[in-house]
Amino acid sequence: MTEELVDTKQAAKILGVTPRRVLALVEDGRLTAVIKAGRNHLFLAEDVRKVERKKGGRPFGSKNKPKDQPIASAGKRRPVKKRSK
């Protein structure tokens, strides 16, 4: 049985994060490298997919549920007043 290995860059693509975040997951102990050489790591693809399924974050509750209006439009800019001389 052959197990598929992925490097840091491929793991980042699978997880939808940056390679730096993948290294942070290794430091946190949430992802284990099979082979490590400096900043180059090889991971079992199965382990990367397990981390992908365990994505954290705050669950939606009564206080943090998404609003109907986008966040970008929540803070409207005030018009600039001209200064009188």
BELKATA-V330201 format. One record per residue. RES is the residue in one letter. PHI is phi in degrees with one decimal (999 if undefined). NEAR is the number of other ideal C-beta (glycine too) atoms within 12 Angstrom. Layout:
res-><RES & RES>
phi-><PHI & PHI>
near-><NEAR & NEAR>
This chain:
res-><M & T & E & E & L & V & D & T & K & Q & A & A & K & I & L & G & V & T & P & R & R & V & L & A & L & V & E & D & G & R & L & T & A & V & I & K & A & G & R & N & H & L & F & L & A & E & D & V & R & K & V & E & R & K & K & G & G & R & P & F & G & S & K & N & K & P & K & D & Q & P & I & A & S & A & G & K & R & R & P & V & K & K & R & S & K>
phi-><999 & -97.0 & -101.1 & -77.6 & -108.8 & -129.2 & -88.6 & -60.1 & -64.2 & -66.7 & -63.2 & -62.6 & -66.0 & -62.2 & -82.5 & 73.6 & -130.0 & -85.0 & -57.9 & -62.6 & -66.8 & -61.3 & -64.8 & -66.0 & -64.2 & -66.1 & -62.3 & -76.6 & 83.4 & -85.0 & -140.3 & -112.7 & -84.5 & -78.6 & -130.0 & -131.1 & -137.5 & 67.7 & -91.9 & -88.7 & -127.5 & -120.1 & -124.5 & -72.2 & -58.2 & -62.0 & -66.0 & -64.6 & -67.2 & -65.7 & -64.4 & -60.8 & -71.2 & -94.9 & -51.4 & -88.4 & 118.3 & -81.2 & -69.5 & -70.7 & -130.5 & -68.9 & -87.4 & -120.6 & -73.7 & -65.6 & -84.7 & -71.8 & -99.0 & -61.9 & -63.5 & -61.0 & -90.1 & -68.3 & -103.5 & -81.9 & -81.2 & -83.7 & -66.2 & -80.5 & -89.2 & -76.8 & -84.3 & -89.9 & -93.0>
near-><4 & 7 & 13 & 18 & 20 & 30 & 26 & 33 & 22 & 22 & 40 & 26 & 18 & 29 & 31 & 13 & 23 & 15 & 23 & 16 & 23 & 35 & 26 & 20 & 31 & 27 & 15 & 13 & 10 & 24 & 34 & 22 & 27 & 23 & 15 & 17 & 11 & 9 & 15 & 21 & 30 & 26 & 36 & 24 & 23 & 21 & 28 & 37 & 19 & 19 & 30 & 24 & 12 & 14 & 18 & 11 & 8 & 10 & 11 & 10 & 9 & 6 & 9 & 10 & 10 & 13 & 12 & 8 & 10 & 9 & 9 & 9 & 10 & 11 & 9 & 8 & 8 & 6 & 6 & 6 & 6 & 6 & 5 & 4 & 3>
